[in-house]
Amino acid sequence: MRDWGTFSAELATCGIFAILALMPHFRIAAITDEFSPDLETAVRAMAEIGMTGAELRMVFGKNIVDLTDDELERAVEVARAGGLEIISIASPLLKCLLPDAPEVDSRFQKDMFAATQKFEDQERIAARAWEVAGRTGARIVRVFSYWRTVRPEECFGRVVEALGKLADQAAERGLTVAIENEHACNIATAEETARVLAALPHPNLKMVWDPANAFVSGETPFPDGYSKLPPARIAHVHAKDCVRVDGKPAWGPLGEGAIDWKGQIAALRRDGYAGWISLETHWAGPGGNKLEGSQICGRNLERMA
């Protein structure tokens, strides 16, 4: 005869697993070139972790907006063959100098990802980003807010104007334009992003919430920064982690740095967030092995999400 105490413990354990099974789980994705510059290698590694979504930024050694139509078709084939849905175009829109603005703040590193561009190029880049989204099935086009100046508040009106035009163009195509809070750009923190969203209540303008970027900008991303954001305007979430060393970010394994990712993910679940959580590793990985670093971070994300 089974011991009653043991049987009760088994029932309790089953109950816990039943509750966990009913909890919503976030879909996870990654920017492919964070795993490898080789798309097939990246897709294979992402699928092995359990990722079902992909963001395209650098593919075949080019920025996504610079691919030919044939190259783009090949990228879509590779992603879909690996069971990955292309969910976002990580475009470089508005990642450029704003003319007649205060001088650029030199404290922040400017990641270009093969997208050297000028203010005059933005209309062309936007037009191509919409085409790329249409060809890949992505519903989100990520944008920025010009390189951060020493007085970003003086750029606010022009940032809002530019975003309004992009949101109108996105609406014509049934897409979402999502501004990422980027530490090297004029809109870097949750507080700054919330102000933009309040100034432009356009249904096709939302945001990419990047807690680590907010942290690098001097904000406590969770719970402080997140509490300032309207959850319904979060279209996408980027996941990476770091600590500060001599005032600069030192990227590391997701969930082991200064960002309260467990608290942040729980809050997203509580607030009904229905989008993806997408890995943007940044960490060089153990011994400089970026693929291994992204695999470690991806597995950590899978467990948390």
C-alpha positions in Angstrom: 0.0 0.0 0.0 1.3 3.5 -0.9 2.3 5.7 2.0 -0.2 8.5 2.4 2.4 11.1 3.0 4.3 10.2 -0.2 1.0 10.2 -2.1 0.1 13.6 -0.8 3.5 15.0 -1.8 3.1 13.6 -5.3 -0.3 15.2 -5.6 1.1 18.5 -4.5 4.0 18.3 -7.0 1.5 17.5 -9.8 -0.5 20.5 -8.8 2.5 22.8 -9.0 3.3 21.5 -12.5 -0.3 21.9 -13.6 -0.2 25.5 -12.5 3.1 26.1 -14.2 1.7 24.5 -17.4 -1.2 27.0 -17.4 1.1 30.1 -17.0 1.6 32.0 -20.2 5.0 31.6 -21.8 6.6 34.3 -23.9 7.8 33.5 -27.4 11.5 34.0 -27.7 13.6 35.2 -30.6 17.0 36.8 -31.3 18.8 39.1 -33.7 20.4 36.5 -35.9 23.9 38.1 -36.2 24.2 38.0 -32.4 24.7 34.3 -32.8 26.7 34.2 -36.0 27.3 36.3 -39.1 26.5 33.1 -41.0 22.7 33.0 -41.1 22.4 29.2 -41.4 24.6 28.7 -38.3 22.6 31.3 -36.4 19.2 29.8 -37.3 20.3 26.3 -36.4 21.6 27.4 -33.0 18.5 29.5 -32.3 16.1 26.7 -33.2 18.0 24.3 -30.9 17.3 26.6 -28.0 13.6 26.7 -28.8 13.4 30.1 -30.4 10.7 30.5 -33.0 11.3 34.1 -34.1 14.1 36.0 -35.8 15.1 39.6 -36.2 17.1 40.6 -39.2 19.9 43.2 -38.9 23.2 42.0 -40.5 22.8 39.3 -43.1 25.3 38.1 -45.6 27.7 40.8 -44.4 25.2 43.6 -45.2 22.7 45.6 -43.2 19.3 44.3 -43.9 18.2 47.4 -45.8 21.1 46.9 -48.2 20.3 43.4 -49.3 19.2 42.7 -52.9 15.8 41.2 -53.4 17.5 37.8 -54.3 19.5 38.0 -51.0 16.5 38.8 -49.1 14.6 35.9 -50.6 17.4 33.6 -49.6 17.4 34.9 -46.0 13.7 34.3 -45.7 14.2 30.7 -47.0 16.9 30.0 -44.5 14.9 31.4 -41.6 11.7 29.5 -42.5 13.6 26.3 -43.2 14.7 26.5 -39.5 11.2 27.1 -38.3 11.7 30.7 -37.5 9.2 33.5 -38.2 10.8 36.8 -39.2 9.2 39.2 -36.6 11.1 42.5 -36.9 13.3 44.4 -39.2 16.1 45.8 -37.1 16.6 48.8 -39.3 19.1 51.7 -38.8 16.4 54.4 -39.4 17.2 57.7 -37.6 20.6 56.4 -36.4 22.4 59.3 -37.9 23.5 62.9 -37.2 20.6 65.4 -36.9 21.7 68.6 -38.8 21.7 71.9 -37.0 21.6 70.2 -33.6 23.8 70.5 -30.6 27.1 68.6 -30.8 27.0 64.8 -30.4 27.7 63.4 -26.9 31.0 61.6 -27.3 30.5 59.4 -24.2 28.4 56.8 -26.0 29.6 54.2 -28.5 27.8 54.3 -31.8 27.1 50.9 -33.2 26.6 51.1 -37.0 26.2 47.5 -38.1 27.4 48.3 -41.6 24.9 51.1 -42.0 27.0 54.2 -42.5 24.4 56.8 -43.4 23.4 60.4 -43.4 20.3 62.4 -42.6 19.7 62.8 -46.4 19.5 59.0 -46.7 16.6 58.4 -44.3 13.8 58.6 -46.9 15.5 56.0 -49.1 16.2 53.8 -46.0 12.6 54.1 -44.9 11.3 53.1 -48.3 13.5 50.0 -48.4 12.6 49.1 -44.8 8.9 49.0 -45.7 9.8 46.8 -48.8 11.9 44.4 -46.6 9.1 44.1 -44.1 6.6 43.3 -46.8 8.9 40.7 -48.4 9.7 39.0 -45.1 6.3 39.2 -43.4 7.8 41.2 -40.4 5.2 43.4 -38.8 7.6 45.6 -36.8 10.2 48.1 -38.2 12.6 49.3 -35.5 13.8 52.9 -35.6 15.9 55.3 -33.4 16.0 59.0 -32.6 19.3 60.4 -34.1 22.7 60.3 -32.4 22.5 61.6 -28.8 23.6 65.2 -28.4 24.8 67.0 -25.4 21.3 68.6 -25.1 18.9 65.9 -26.3 15.9 67.9 -25.1 16.5 70.4 -27.9 16.0 67.6 -30.4 12.8 66.4 -29.0 10.4 68.2 -31.3 12.3 67.1 -34.4 12.4 63.5 -33.2 8.6 63.5 -32.7 8.1 65.1 -36.1 10.2 62.4 -37.8 8.5 59.6 -35.9 5.1 61.0 -36.9 6.0 60.8 -40.6 7.3 57.2 -40.2 4.2 56.2 -38.3 2.0 57.5 -41.0 3.9 55.5 -43.6 3.7 52.4 -41.4 0.0 52.9 -41.1 -0.4 52.9 -44.9 1.2 49.4 -44.9 -0.4 47.9 -41.8 2.9 47.9 -40.0 4.2 49.1 -36.6 7.1 51.5 -36.3 8.8 51.0 -33.0 11.3 53.4 -31.5 14.0 51.7 -29.4 15.4 53.4 -26.4 19.1 53.5 -27.3 21.8 54.9 -25.1 23.6 56.4 -28.0 20.5 58.2 -29.3 18.4 61.2 -28.1 15.7 58.9 -26.6 17.6 56.6 -24.3 15.5 55.9 -21.2 12.0 54.8 -20.3 11.3 58.3 -19.1 12.3 59.9 -22.4 10.5 57.3 -24.4 7.3 57.7 -22.4 7.4 61.4 -23.2 7.7 60.7 -26.9 4.8 58.3 -26.8 2.6 60.8 -24.9 3.5 63.5 -27.4 2.6 61.2 -30.4 -0.4 59.0 -29.6 -0.3 57.4 -33.0 -1.7 53.8 -33.2 1.2 52.7 -35.4 3.9 54.1 -33.2 5.1 51.9 -30.4 8.4 51.1 -28.7 11.1 48.5 -28.4 11.8 48.3 -24.7 15.5 47.6 -24.0 16.1 47.6 -20.2 19.8 47.3 -20.5 20.0 50.4 -22.8 18.2 52.3 -20.1 20.6 51.0 -17.5 23.6 52.2 -19.5 21.9 55.6 -19.7 21.8 55.9 -15.9 18.2 54.8 -15.3 17.1 51.9 -13.1 15.1 50.0 -15.8 13.1 47.9 -13.5 11.0 48.7 -11.6 11.7 52.5 -11.9 11.9 52.9 -15.7 9.3 50.4 -16.6 6.8 51.9 -14.3 6.8 55.1 -16.5 5.9 53.2 -19.6 2.4 52.6 -21.0 2.5 48.7 -21.4 0.1 48.8 -24.3 2.7 50.7 -26.3 5.4 48.1 -25.9 5.5 46.3 -29.2 8.8 44.4 -28.7 11.4 43.7 -26.0 15.1 43.3 -26.3 17.0 41.2 -23.8 20.7 41.6 -22.8 22.5 42.1 -19.5 25.5 44.0 -18.2 27.1 45.7 -15.2 29.0 49.0 -15.1 32.8 48.9 -14.9 34.5 52.3 -14.6 31.3 53.9 -15.8 31.1 51.7 -19.0 28.9 48.7 -19.7 30.4 45.3 -19.4 28.1 42.9 -21.2 27.6 39.4 -19.7 25.3 36.4 -19.4 21.6 37.2 -19.5 20.1 37.1 -16.0 23.5 37.5 -14.2 24.0 41.2 -14.5 22.4 44.3 -13.1 19.1 44.0 -14.8 16.2 42.4 -12.8 15.1 40.2 -15.7 13.0 37.9 -13.5 11.1 40.9 -12.1 10.8 42.5 -15.6 9.4 39.4 -17.2 6.9 38.8 -14.4 5.7 42.4 -14.8 5.3 42.0 -18.6 3.2 38.9 -17.9 1.2 40.7 -15.3 0.5 43.6 -17.7 -0.6 41.4 -20.5 2.3 41.8 -22.9 1.7 39.5 -25.8 4.8 40.2 -27.9 8.2 38.5 -28.2 11.3 38.7 -26.0 14.3 38.9 -28.3 17.9 38.3 -27.4 20.4 40.9 -28.4 23.4 39.3 -26.6 26.2 42.0 -27.0 28.4 39.8 -24.8 31.5 38.5 -26.6 31.1 35.1 -24.9 33.5 33.0 -22.9 36.9 33.3 -24.4 35.5 35.5 -27.2 33.2 32.8 -28.5 30.2 34.8 -29.4 28.1 31.8 -30.6 28.6 30.1 -27.3 27.8 33.3 -25.4 24.5 33.7 -27.3 23.7 30.0 -26.7 24.2 30.5 -22.9 22.1 33.7 -22.9 19.4 32.0 -25.1 19.1 29.1 -22.7 18.9 31.5 -19.8 16.1 33.5 -21.6 14.2 30.3 -22.4 14.2 29.3 -18.7 13.1 32.8 -17.6 10.4 33.3 -20.3 
